[in-house]
Amino acid sequence: MRLLLTSAGIKNTSIRDALLELLGKPITESSALCIPTASYANAGGAGQAWKFIAGREPRCPMCELGWMSLGVLELTALPSLGEEQWVPMVRETDVLLVNGGDPMYLCHWMQQSGLADLLPSLRETVYVGLSAGSMVMTPNIGEDFVRWTPPTGGDRTLGVVDFAIFPHLDHEDLPENTMADAEKWAAGMPVPAYAIDDETAIKVVDGTVEVVSEGHWKLFTS
């Protein structure tokens, strides 16, 4: 699986170019499935999910990019379905667009739905995460980001990559997301940690990590 882990979607030309490189073809020739699940654990989550699916969230462009086809993969529905009803569709899709919201809620439903177990076999699929959709791929998110508490407790996430992510760095609407806050958070993380603003993404291909940015970011290694 090829990863593009963003703070706020395909925000600028550099991130869009990185997406096109991962796809290996135009967006207009690529199929996508959007995953809104993380939204529901936030206040106003149903409205957030609708804006994401409908491409009505200009601050975080994902679904409105002009995909050849676009479907919705709602993780909370999958446990009630047979795998034959959704696994082939996921395997045939070029890109998964995973919305922000609550990373622990998203992690829980990725595991409960079976998607987490499927991810390692999706060698040619591009995974595009937005905020929580990016954080869920890390080993853990840090207690500061735990709001919805999973049945097992803790802050462990999927561990697809070996670093942590602090999104929305220095965002004007998030006064608790300063560089100083990120540094304090990173000091408690057991793995290297990236603080990234909304103009930044992290591209991961075969374990090789590349930061794509028209904004600012920092890697904390200790």
C-alpha positions as CSV (number, residue, x, y, z in Angstrom):
1,M,0.0,0.0,0.0
2,R,1.2,3.5,-0.9
3,L,0.3,6.2,1.6
4,L,-0.3,9.9,1.5
5,L,-0.9,11.1,5.0
6,T,-2.2,14.6,5.1
7,S,-3.3,17.1,7.8
8,A,-6.1,18.6,5.6
9,G,-6.4,16.8,2.3
10,I,-5.1,17.7,-1.1
11,K,-4.5,21.4,-0.1
12,N,-1.9,22.5,-2.7
13,T,-0.1,21.7,-5.9
14,S,2.7,19.8,-4.3
15,I,0.4,17.4,-2.4
16,R,-1.7,17.0,-5.6
17,D,1.4,16.1,-7.6
18,A,2.4,13.6,-4.9
19,L,-1.0,12.0,-5.2
20,L,-0.7,11.8,-9.0
21,E,2.7,10.2,-8.7
22,L,1.3,7.5,-6.4
23,L,-1.7,6.9,-8.6
24,G,0.4,6.7,-11.8
25,K,-2.5,8.1,-13.8
26,P,-4.9,11.1,-13.8
27,I,-7.5,11.5,-11.1
28,T,-10.2,11.5,-13.8
29,E,-9.1,7.9,-14.6
30,S,-9.0,6.7,-11.0
31,S,-11.7,5.1,-8.8
32,A,-12.0,6.1,-5.2
33,L,-13.9,5.0,-2.1
34,C,-14.4,7.5,0.7
35,I,-14.5,6.4,4.3
36,P,-16.3,9.0,6.5
37,T,-16.5,6.8,9.7
38,A,-14.1,8.9,11.9
39,S,-16.5,11.9,11.6
40,Y,-19.3,10.3,13.7
41,A,-17.5,10.4,17.0
42,N,-17.2,14.2,16.8
43,A,-19.9,16.8,17.6
44,G,-21.9,17.4,14.5
45,G,-20.4,14.3,13.0
46,A,-23.3,13.4,10.7
47,G,-23.0,16.8,9.1
48,Q,-19.2,16.5,8.8
49,A,-19.6,13.1,7.1
50,W,-22.1,14.5,4.6
51,K,-19.8,17.5,3.7
52,F,-16.9,15.1,3.2
53,I,-18.9,12.7,1.0
54,A,-20.5,15.5,-1.0
55,G,-17.3,17.4,-1.5
56,R,-18.6,20.4,0.4
57,E,-15.6,20.9,2.7
58,P,-13.3,23.3,0.9
59,R,-10.9,23.5,3.8
60,C,-10.1,19.8,3.3
61,P,-10.4,18.8,-0.4
62,M,-10.6,15.1,-1.0
63,C,-13.8,13.8,-2.7
64,E,-14.3,16.8,-5.0
65,L,-11.1,16.3,-7.0
66,G,-12.8,14.8,-10.1
67,W,-12.6,11.1,-9.6
68,M,-13.7,8.8,-12.4
69,S,-15.9,7.0,-9.8
70,L,-16.6,7.6,-6.1
71,G,-18.3,5.3,-3.6
72,V,-18.8,5.3,0.2
73,L,-17.3,2.6,2.4
74,E,-18.9,2.9,5.8
75,L,-16.9,0.8,8.2
76,T,-19.7,0.5,10.8
77,A,-21.9,-1.3,8.2
78,L,-19.3,-3.9,7.1
79,P,-19.6,-6.3,10.1
80,S,-23.2,-7.0,9.1
81,L,-22.2,-7.9,5.6
82,G,-20.4,-10.9,4.1
83,E,-16.9,-10.1,2.9
84,E,-17.9,-11.1,-0.6
85,Q,-20.0,-8.0,-0.7
86,W,-17.3,-5.5,-0.1
87,V,-13.8,-7.0,-0.2
88,P,-13.7,-7.3,-4.0
89,M,-14.8,-3.7,-4.4
90,V,-12.0,-2.5,-2.1
91,R,-9.4,-4.6,-4.0
92,E,-10.5,-3.1,-7.3
93,T,-10.4,0.5,-6.1
94,D,-7.5,2.8,-6.9
95,V,-7.6,5.0,-3.8
96,L,-9.1,5.0,-0.3
97,L,-10.0,8.5,0.9
98,V,-10.1,8.4,4.7
99,N,-11.7,11.3,6.5
100,G,-10.7,13.0,9.7
101,G,-12.6,13.0,13.0
102,D,-11.7,10.7,16.0
103,P,-8.7,8.5,15.4
104,M,-9.5,6.0,18.1
105,Y,-13.0,5.5,16.8
106,L,-11.7,5.1,13.3
107,C,-9.1,2.5,14.5
108,H,-11.8,0.6,16.4
109,W,-14.0,0.3,13.3
110,M,-11.1,-0.5,11.0
111,Q,-10.4,-3.5,13.2
112,Q,-14.0,-4.5,13.8
113,S,-14.9,-4.2,10.1
114,G,-11.9,-6.3,8.9
115,L,-10.4,-3.5,6.8
116,A,-7.3,-3.3,9.0
117,D,-6.6,-7.0,8.3
118,L,-7.1,-6.4,4.5
119,L,-4.8,-3.4,4.2
120,P,-1.4,-5.2,4.0
121,S,-2.6,-7.1,0.9
122,L,-3.6,-3.9,-1.0
123,R,-0.2,-3.5,-2.6
124,E,-1.4,-1.3,-5.4
125,T,-3.9,0.8,-3.5
126,V,-3.2,4.4,-2.6
127,Y,-4.4,5.3,0.9
128,V,-5.0,9.1,1.4
129,G,-5.6,10.0,5.1
130,L,-6.9,13.3,6.4
131,S,-6.0,14.2,10.0
132,A,-7.4,11.2,12.0
133,G,-7.3,9.2,8.8
134,S,-3.6,9.7,8.8
135,M,-3.0,9.3,12.5
136,V,-4.7,5.9,12.6
137,M,-1.9,4.5,10.5
138,T,0.7,5.3,13.2
139,P,1.6,3.1,16.2
140,N,-0.1,5.3,18.7
141,I,-1.5,8.9,18.9
142,G,-0.6,10.1,22.4
143,E,-3.0,10.6,25.3
144,D,-3.6,14.2,24.3
145,F,-5.5,13.1,21.2
146,V,-7.7,10.4,22.9
147,R,-11.3,11.5,23.2
148,W,-13.4,8.5,22.3
149,T,-12.1,5.7,24.4
150,P,-11.9,2.2,22.8
151,P,-13.1,-0.9,24.8
152,T,-9.5,-1.9,25.2
153,G,-8.4,1.6,26.4
154,G,-5.1,3.2,25.6
155,D,-4.0,5.1,22.5
156,R,-2.6,2.3,20.3
157,T,-3.5,2.6,16.6
158,L,-2.7,0.4,13.6
159,G,1.1,0.8,13.4
160,V,1.3,0.6,9.6
161,V,4.0,3.2,9.7
162,D,6.7,3.6,12.4
163,F,6.2,7.3,13.3
164,A,3.5,9.4,14.9
165,I,1.7,12.5,13.5
166,F,0.6,15.7,15.1
167,P,-1.7,17.4,12.5
168,H,-3.0,20.9,12.1
169,L,0.2,22.5,13.4
170,D,-0.3,26.2,14.2
171,H,-3.9,26.2,12.9
172,E,-5.6,29.5,13.6
173,D,-8.7,27.7,15.0
174,L,-6.7,25.4,17.3
175,P,-4.7,27.4,19.9
176,E,-3.6,24.2,21.5
177,N,-1.7,23.1,18.3
178,T,1.3,25.3,18.6
179,M,4.9,24.1,17.9
180,A,5.5,24.2,21.7
181,D,2.4,21.9,22.2
182,A,3.7,19.6,19.5
183,E,7.1,19.4,21.1
184,K,5.6,18.6,24.5
185,W,3.4,15.9,22.9
186,A,6.4,14.4,21.0
187,A,8.4,14.1,24.1
188,G,6.0,11.5,25.4
189,M,5.9,9.4,22.2
190,P,7.9,6.2,21.9
191,V,8.6,6.7,18.1
192,P,9.8,9.5,15.9
193,A,7.0,12.1,15.5
194,Y,6.1,14.6,12.8
195,A,4.3,17.8,13.4
196,I,2.7,19.0,10.2
197,D,0.5,21.9,9.2
198,D,-2.3,21.8,6.7
199,E,-0.1,22.5,3.8
200,T,2.0,19.4,4.5
201,A,1.7,15.7,3.8
202,I,3.8,12.6,4.4
203,K,4.3,10.2,1.5
204,V,5.3,6.6,2.3
205,V,6.2,4.1,-0.4
206,D,7.8,0.7,0.5
207,G,8.9,2.1,3.8
208,T,10.5,5.2,2.3
209,V,9.2,8.4,3.9
210,E,9.1,11.8,2.1
211,V,7.6,15.0,3.4
212,V,5.7,17.0,0.8
213,S,5.1,20.6,2.0
214,E,4.3,24.1,1.0
215,G,4.0,25.0,4.6
216,H,6.0,24.1,7.7
217,W,6.6,20.9,9.7
218,K,9.1,19.4,12.1
219,L,10.4,15.9,12.9
220,F,11.0,15.1,16.5
221,T,13.4,12.2,17.0
222,S,13.8,12.0,20.8
